[in-house]
Amino acid sequence: MLPLIVFFALASPLNNLNKVGEAEFSVMFLDIYDIALYSDTGTYHQGTEQYALTIEYHRNVSATRLLDLTQDQWQHLEVPESTITQYAPVLQDMWPDIEKGDSLTIKVSPDSSQFYHNETVIGAIEDARFGKLFTDIWLSPDTSAPRIRRDLLGQD
């Protein structure tokens, strides 16, 4: 009798997506993370229906620190406090502490956004507005990191 071998296909959040651009975020010669933008067409513009941002961390970062930094960036973008208050507890419950080498990915679809930690789904937000709100941290013309935005969008 031959042994039965079962293969499980892990659904990568980047399946069927093409890289648009990538960047590195550093502070005072310390590499913090690499970030890459993917879309179904390999290009990105406001209104792209399916896209993903993946961040690979070069440092340990607590979930609390990630949430604090996210809220700081939303405040920079003048996101209403009521909106921040709506999403902060959801992210706090969802996000793990990050260790060096870990990745965190958001895959945005028209009606929802899924978060992945090292390619494992950790949660979803079923709200069409959230994906843009979160990815605007890097993709908005008003981002605090215009060089990263240019690199992600593949602009010279």
C-alpha positions in Angstrom: 0.0 0.0 0.0 1.4 3.4 -1.0 1.4 6.2 1.6 -1.1 9.0 1.0 0.6 12.3 0.7 -1.5 15.4 1.1 -0.2 18.8 0.1 -1.7 22.0 1.6 -1.5 25.1 -0.6 -0.8 28.1 1.4 -2.6 31.1 -0.1 0.0 33.9 -0.2 -1.5 37.3 0.1 0.5 38.2 -3.0 -0.9 35.5 -5.3 -2.0 37.0 -8.6 -0.4 40.4 -7.7 2.5 42.1 -9.3 5.1 44.4 -7.7 4.6 48.1 -8.4 7.5 49.4 -6.3 9.5 49.0 -3.1 11.3 51.1 -0.5 13.3 51.0 2.6 12.5 52.9 5.8 15.6 53.9 7.9 16.1 56.3 10.8 19.6 57.5 11.5 21.4 54.7 9.7 19.1 52.1 11.3 17.1 50.0 8.9 13.6 49.7 10.3 11.7 47.9 7.5 11.4 47.2 3.8 8.0 47.9 2.2 6.6 46.8 -1.2 3.4 47.6 -3.0 1.6 45.1 -5.2 -1.4 45.3 -7.5 -3.3 43.1 -9.9 -2.0 45.1 -12.8 1.5 46.0 -11.6 0.5 49.7 -11.5 -1.3 51.7 -8.8 -3.6 54.7 -9.0 -6.3 56.0 -6.7 -9.2 53.5 -7.1 -7.1 50.4 -7.8 -9.4 47.6 -6.7 -7.0 45.0 -5.5 -3.6 45.7 -4.0 -1.3 44.8 -1.1 1.4 46.4 1.0 3.9 44.1 2.6 6.3 45.2 5.3 9.3 43.2 6.3 10.7 44.3 9.6 14.4 44.6 10.5 13.7 45.2 14.1 11.5 43.9 16.9 8.4 46.1 17.3 5.6 45.6 19.8 2.0 45.6 18.7 1.4 48.6 21.0 4.2 50.5 19.3 2.8 49.7 15.8 -0.6 51.0 16.9 0.9 54.2 18.3 2.8 54.8 15.1 -0.3 54.1 13.0 -2.3 56.6 15.0 0.5 59.2 14.8 0.4 58.9 11.0 -3.3 59.1 10.8 -3.2 62.3 12.9 -0.6 63.6 10.5 -3.1 62.9 7.6 -5.8 64.6 9.7 -7.9 61.5 10.0 -10.9 62.4 12.3 -10.4 61.2 15.9 -13.7 59.4 15.7 -12.3 57.3 12.8 -9.1 56.5 14.7 -11.1 55.5 17.8 -13.2 53.2 15.6 -10.3 51.2 14.2 -7.6 51.3 17.0 -9.2 48.6 19.2 -9.7 46.3 16.2 -6.0 46.6 15.2 -4.9 46.3 18.8 -6.7 43.0 19.1 -5.4 41.8 15.7 -1.8 42.8 15.5 0.9 40.6 17.1 4.3 41.7 18.4 6.7 41.8 15.5 10.1 40.1 15.6 13.1 40.9 13.3 12.4 39.2 10.0 8.6 39.1 10.4 6.3 40.5 7.7 3.0 42.2 8.0 0.8 42.5 4.9 -2.4 44.2 4.2 -4.4 43.0 1.2 -7.0 45.4 0.1 -10.1 44.4 -1.9 -13.1 46.6 -2.8 -15.1 45.7 0.3 -12.6 44.5 2.9 -8.9 44.4 4.0 -7.1 41.3 5.3 -4.0 41.4 7.5 -1.4 38.7 7.3 1.5 38.0 9.7 4.2 36.0 7.9 1.6 35.0 5.2 -0.9 33.7 7.8 -4.2 35.5 7.9 -4.6 37.3 11.3 -7.8 39.2 10.7 -10.0 41.2 8.4 -11.8 44.5 8.5 -15.0 44.3 6.5 -15.2 48.0 5.6 -14.5 49.4 2.1 -13.0 52.6 3.6 -10.4 51.0 5.8 -7.9 49.8 3.2 -7.4 53.2 1.7 -7.3 54.8 5.2 -4.5 52.5 6.3 -2.4 52.5 3.1 -2.7 56.3 2.8 0.0 56.3 5.5 2.4 55.6 2.6 0.4 56.3 -0.5 -1.3 59.6 0.2 0.2 62.7 -1.5 0.2 64.1 2.1 2.2 61.2 3.6 5.0 62.1 6.0 7.3 59.9 3.8 7.2 61.3 0.3 10.4 59.4 -0.9 8.8 56.1 0.2 5.6 57.0 -1.7 7.6 57.8 -4.9 9.5 54.5 -4.6 6.4 52.5 -3.9 4.6 54.0 -6.9 7.6 53.4 -9.1 8.1 57.2 -9.7 11.5 58.6 -10.3 
